[in-house]
Amino acid sequence: MTEGMEPVGSASPPTPLKRTAVADRHEALGARMVPFAGWLMPIQYTGILAEHRAVRSAAGLFDLGHMGQVEVSGVDAAAFLQRITTNDVDALAPGRAQYSLLPNPTGGVIDDIIVYRRPAPNADRYMVVVNASNAAKDVEWMTAQRQAAANLDVSVVDTSASTGMLAIQGPRAEAIARSVTDADLATVEGFHWIAATVAGVPVMVARTGYTGEDGFEIYAPIEEVGRVWDALLIAGSDHGLVPVGLGARDTLRLEARMPLYGNELADDINPLEAGLGWAVKLDKGDFVGRERIAAVKAAGPARRTVGFRLTERSGAPRAHSEVQVAGRTVGHVTSGAFSPTLGDNIGLALIERDAAGIGRPLEIAIRGKAVPAEQIRTPFYRRPAVVTGDAR
C-alpha cells in the first residue's frame, strides 16, 4: 500500500496526494496516514488486530472516499452496461446491486465493480463503483466504449468528485445506523439500496460491503460526508464502533475471500482462474472478451485460485511469493496475512490446475525458506447466518 507519490528524483514534481472529505478527522483521531492509489489514507488507528476484531465482534466505520463512482444513464444504459460487464445487468431490478467485472478484449479483468440500479422513478440510471487504484483507467475505458457505441442513447459521467462514500460493517452495524436514519434498514436486503436520510443528510444506503460482515455502504454529497461520519461515530460509541483503516480492511476481505484488484484480479488473469465464474454470464449475449472467456471455460482454466494455511510457524505469506509442490514452482501467492479470527497465517494463491485440490500440500517461499502449507476451503471466515443481508 505505497502507491500515490512519484519517486524522488523523477523528471516531474511529485503529484500531491488527494485527501478525502474526512481526512482531517482521521488525523485528529491519531490515524497513521499513508499514500494509497494517489490518496492520503488511514492505514490504522489503534492497530490492525484491534480494528479487525472490532468489526467481527461489534462494528467498524470506513472512509471510502478514495473509491470512484460513475453514473450511467439513458434509455440504453442497461444495453451499454451489458456490453462492457460480465454479469447480467438485465437481471437487476430497480433498487438492486450486482457484483460484476469490467473485462478486457483478451478475457482478462480491467477492474471488479459494483453496479447499482437506482430505485424508481430513476430506474434508467445506474451507478458503477470502481476501485481507487483503477478509477481513472476505468473512466477512460468506459468513455471510450461509450464513444464506440454511437448508436446507443447513454451518458457516462464520472461523479467521484461530488460523491462521498462511507461504510459501516459488523454485527452491530444495523443497530447503530438505524439510530441516525429515518429508514427502516431491517427491510433492506443484501445487495439492495434505498434513498434515505442519515443525520439529516439525503443519502443512498446500500446493504453491501467488503468485510464478510453485515453492514451498509453510504453514498452522500461530498460536502456532507463529515456530518454523516461524525453522527455514526457518536451513535456507535456505546456499541463498540471504531474507525478502521486500510490494514484491517485488507485482512477482513481476505478472510472473506474477497478479491483485491492487482492481486487476485489483473489484465492477464481470467475471471474463471480467479474463481469468479459466478459473476460471468456467458448466456446473456455478446460482451467484451466473451469469446476468450468462453474458450477458457470450454478448455478448463489452466490455473486456479486456491486458499491455503501454513502448517508450520512462520511469518505471514506475502503477495508474489513463489508457490511450489515437491520443489517445482506451480504459481504464486496473490494475497496473504495473519488471520486475527482464525489465528493462522492464510493466503490465496494462483497455481497450476493440476496442483490444486482441498487438502493437497503446497510450499510457500517465505524469507528464503519453503514453508509447508495445505489447501483449505474458502471463504476462510463466514459470518453466522443469524444476521439479515449479505456482504460483498
Beta strands, then each sheet from edge to edge (+ up, - down):
strand 1: 18-19
strand 2: 32-36
strand 3: 39-44
strand 4: 59-63
strand 5: 68-73
strand 6: 97-103
strand 7: 109-117
strand 8: 125-130
strand 9: 155-158
strand 10: 163-169
strand 11: 193-198
strand 12: 201-206
strand 13: 215-221
strand 14: 241-243
strand 15: 303-310
strand 16: 322-325
strand 17: 328-339
strand 18: 344-352
strand 19: 361-366
strand 20: 369-376
sheet 1: 1+ 3+ 2-
sheet 2: 11+ 12- 13+ 10- 4+ 14+
sheet 3: 6+ 7- 8+ 5- 9+
sheet 4: 15+ 18- 17+ 16- 19+ 20- 15+
end
